[in-house]
């Protein structure tokens, strides 16, 4: 009973913003554990349903087509900050305008992209684009149409998750994703029982059902908890689109930098090595990404709560919460080292012996990449919440160019293997773990509002 009392008391102590964060972290933790289990189960089932080469094709296509998400030019990320800011000021009408405007312009953008891609795809020769046998061209062409369809419509309907996260309830947004994952897992498992390996059926299973879950979430939340903010055409206002894009355009470039480092990595591997190497690279990334995934559970409420705290002038709270997150990071770095030591044993247990061949260097650099990424994410999330994006904006441009140049130099000149692409990502991504801590210190401690760090 004392333990129960202490746990209950823990979730009742502190600032209201801190209490909300604690509850969301606890909820997100349970959901994330389930989500990771589902994700780990899906990978071996999927590889066994098709094969490592086809799985590499699947990963390459999804990463390339994933670039269409950048066409929102940061509108959804702009919504996240603007919705939280409007709610913090008690302006529900303005929050509804931001929601309605985002839904309208995102829908117009992505339906247009979908139509254009379907037309262009009919003329593409995928065998020359991603280095696959020409006999697979028609199948890959059909798969690409499926992927672009669910990508575009998923992007429209997942705006509801942005609103939920902006309202400091990331656990609920994670639960929506979990439901979609579980449905996909069940469908893929059924496919393994009743059909032979098919990229087309795999694409339908992984894509269609999560979109249906998102549609259900929109219908539910806009008829219940967020009825006040339900998108309506009469609340769509062009001038607020520009306001969203003013902040969102910076987020767009930041998203672009992230996409370049992941999506073009898979493309470069498929182009200069082969699609089997794409699978190996992705498996190592998924393994160490679980560490970051758990850390991001704790980090989930930080962005929107920093927005709330900053616009209320509560700088002390932000400083204290950053210190706590740095302490939380320490055991994660240690756990990553243990994961690295037992990486090969885990790959064999997870996928079966000799299914994929992953070098120690790929695992090592993946660990370093995610360890530095976790450190950087603490500072970057706060800065994103504050909206001081200029330094990050220009740094991301340099990072993107630097990554491509380094990766090509390592591959074509030094003729280094696949792990060199991860090394290029680590060396080029200096903003997060070097400049971001300096910027946050300038904003919260020095407070020279005329400085470039505040822009």
Secondary structure, 3 states (H helix, E strand, C coil): CHHHHHHHHHCCCCCHHHHHHHHHHHHHHHHHHHHHHHHHHHHHHHHHHCCHHHHHHHHHHHHHHHHHHHHHCCHHHHHHHHHHHHHHCCCHHHHHHHHHHHHHHHHHHHHHHHHHHHHHHCCCCHHHHCCCCHHHHHHHHHHHHHHHHHHHHHHHHCHHHHHHHHCCCHHHHHHHHHHHHHHHHHHHHHHHHHCCCCHHHHHHHHHHHHHHHHHHHHHHHCCCCCHHHCCCHHHCCHHHHHHHHHHHHHHHHHHHHHHHHHHHHHHHHHHHCCHHHHHHHHHHHHHHHHHHHHHHHHHCCHHHHHHHHHHCCCHHHHHHHHHHHHHHHHHHHHHHHHHHHCHHHHHHHHHCCCCCCCCHHHHHHHHHHHHHHHHHHHHHHHHHHHCCCHHHHHHHHHHHHHHHHHHHHHHHHCCCCCHHHHHHHHHHCHHHHHHHHHHHHHHHHHCCCCCHHHC
